[in-house]
């Protein structure tokens, strides 16, 4: 067995970022979680400041005996969608000088790695937004731009929250059918009317980001039988399946055994309406697809990819999975 080296693994999402310091034996030496680090929404300077603070935290956690310089930082980020962005982010991370070498890619590839080692596989993340990547055993890959409405995306926590408010507003003023979302929205924010909630957001009295708080309310209303809420939740499940099927089709995997890896906050809730809709649509067109839900901390995939890059396999992977699984309970 060769020398034990240190590595950094980073998973930066829209709503949260996780950074792990590990070594090539599979041990986790430090772990930190912070705010989202998508440069598209936060700006590159703020995103890099978030990452730098978390890297410093995990280095401090490791303490004596782990002062060596990491040989690699494996960074998987929401917002790494185009080659020009990979170059921008890689340059910023190289300049930050956290390790000898850096690799940068989209965080959906980290989800894919965490969920399966199957050569034919796609991954769909549904958190604050949605994205999908895939690979085939012949080396082909697919990815989506994932720029929200601009690129045809539908769903994710922020979008579902906005739709919840939209439907509640129209029901309240008579433009649409009644829905329990009216009372749910006003009760959540403590306002007398949905129109007051909208005005507060417009005037800056409520932060626009708080719209995402309405997504759990939407799922609760759907579970209670509200038809408007159910229609939105069902569509979310169908959209996830549609994205997965598009990737499978582009890779010629619709009739071949393939893994479909799911992750992100919306999916980790295991909502039966979402899973019922997506399973029905997926199995109808890709009957050999096998669904896997990743519930481990998102940084697991980035850490496994770091070990892959360093040529480490076997027991180190098993130890890493076991130790990262314990982080799931980290507040």
Secondary structure, DSSP 8 states (H G I E B T S, - for coil): -----EEEEEEE-SSEEEEEEEETTS-EEEEEEEE---HHHH-HHHHHHHHHHHHHHHHHHH-TT--S-BSEEEEEETT--SHHHHHHHHHHHHHHT-BS-EEEEEHHHHHHHHH---SSEEEEEESSSEEEEEE-TTS-EEE----GGGGT---SHHHHHHHHHHHHHHHHTTSS---THHHHHHHHHT-S-HHHHHHHHHTTSS-GGGGGGHHHHHHHHHHTT-HHHHHHHHHHHHHHHHHHHHHHHHTT-TTS-EEEEEESHHHHT--HHHHHHHHHHHHHH-TTEEEEE--S-THHHHHHHHHHHTT--THHHHHHHHHHHGGGG--
